[in-house]
Amino acid sequence: MSAPRPTLERGREWFTVPQSARRIARPGQRLQAMPNRILRDWTDSFAVHELSADEERFFVRLLMKADDFGRFHGSSKLLKAALFPLHSLDDQEVAKWRDKCSTEGLIDVYEDDRGRVFLEVKNFNQRTRATTSKYPARSNDRHTTVTR
């Protein structure tokens, strides 16, 4: 008879722990699952309502990729590569979606001291794990909005 496989409990259902987590779990031990991201309901947002279907898809994918502070790359080329890796899209199309989200007040696009473009999702409030952001914050003395 083999040792019991580690499992975790969510609601009333039991799930098997992935192979990668089995190495750290002791047999018979219950593991707590922590969500990577808790998405808020934005379906009643007037700003999101103003977005087209493609622009909303861009915004949703951005929410999934942003760090715990709501920051991510702002360059249209890097956004296209990260958010739509299997799609053949034009950089200008992704830039239009980014700019529309910025116009509607959903994101803030800015440059750092080295001229790199970043963005920050407004009202993200997601800080669950990290204590510092992977991406630089907007400088308080520089309020430059980037439109490219």
N, C-alpha and C positions, 0 to 999 in steps of 0.2 A: 504494500500500500504506500503510495507516494504522499509526501507532505502536502497539507492543504495549500492551495494557491491563494496568495493575498488578494483581497477584494476590497472594494470601497462601497459605501452605502450612499445612495442619493435618492431621497424620498423612500419609496418602498421597493425600488428596483436594486438589484445587485449587479455590479459590473466587474469584469475582470480587469485587473491593473495591467497596463501595457508592459511589454517585456522590459523596456528601459527602466521602469519603476520597480520591477520585481527585485532588482539587485539590491535596492536599499530597504525594501520592506522585509520584515521578519515574518516567517510563516504564522498565520493566524492573526496578524496585526491588521487593524482597520486603519485605512488611510483617509485623511480628509481631502476632498477635492476643492481646489480654489480656482475660481474662474480667472482666465487671463484678462478678460475685459467684460465689463457690464455696460451694455449699450442702453442709453436712455431712449425713451419713446419720443421721436421727433415728428411723428406723423401729423400732429396738430400745430406744427410750427409754420407761421406765415412765411418766414424766410425760405424754408425748405419747399413750401408750396409753390414758390416762384421759380423753382428750378425745373428744368426739363428732366425727362427720364434719364438721359445720359449724364447730366450734371449731378443728379441725385445719386446715381450709381458711383460716380467719381467720389462724391462726398462720403458715402457709406464705406467705400474701400479705403478712403483716407482715414476714417475713424478707426478702422481695423489696424492700420499700419503705423499710426502716430504713436509716439512714445507716451509714457505715463503722464506727461505734462501737456500733451496735445500738440507737440511739435514734430515737424518732419521736413524733409527736403522740399524746397519750393520751386526748384528748376523743373521746367516742363519735361525735359529729357529724363531726369531722374524719377519724376512722378510717373511718367509713362512706363518706365522700366519696372518700377516697384508695384504699381497698382494694376497694370495691364500687361503682364509679362508674355502672355500667349496671344495677344491681339496685335494686329498690325494697324496701329493708329498713327496719326500725324502729330508731331510735337505741338503744332499750332492749335489743334483741336483740344488737346489736354490743357494747354495754356488758356484757352477760352473758358473751359469748365472751371479751372482754378480762379480765373478772374471774375466769373459770374458768382462763385461762392464768396469771393471777397467783396464784391459789390453788394450782395445780399446780407453781408455782415456775419457770415458763418465762420470765416477764417480771416486771419491777418497775415499778409505777405510782407516780408521785410528782408533787408540785407544785413549781414554781419559786417564787422570791421574789415574783413578781407574781401568783401564784395560778393560773397556767396549768398544765394537766395534761399530763404527758409520760410516756413509758414507755421502758424499756430492756430489751432482750432479754438474759437472763443467759447467760454463757459464749458470747457472740457471736464474739469473736476473729476479726474480719474486716478489720481495718485494712489496706486495700490501697492506697488512694490518699490520702485526706485525713489531715491532721495534727491538725485540730480538728473537733469535731462541729458539725453544723448546729443541734443542739438542746442546751439546757443540761443539765449533769450534775446528778445528785442532790447536794444540799448535804450534807456530812458531819455537820453539826450538826442537820439536820432529817430525821428518819426517819419521815415521814408517809406512810402508805399510803392511797391514795385509792380509795374505793369509791363509785361514783355510778351 
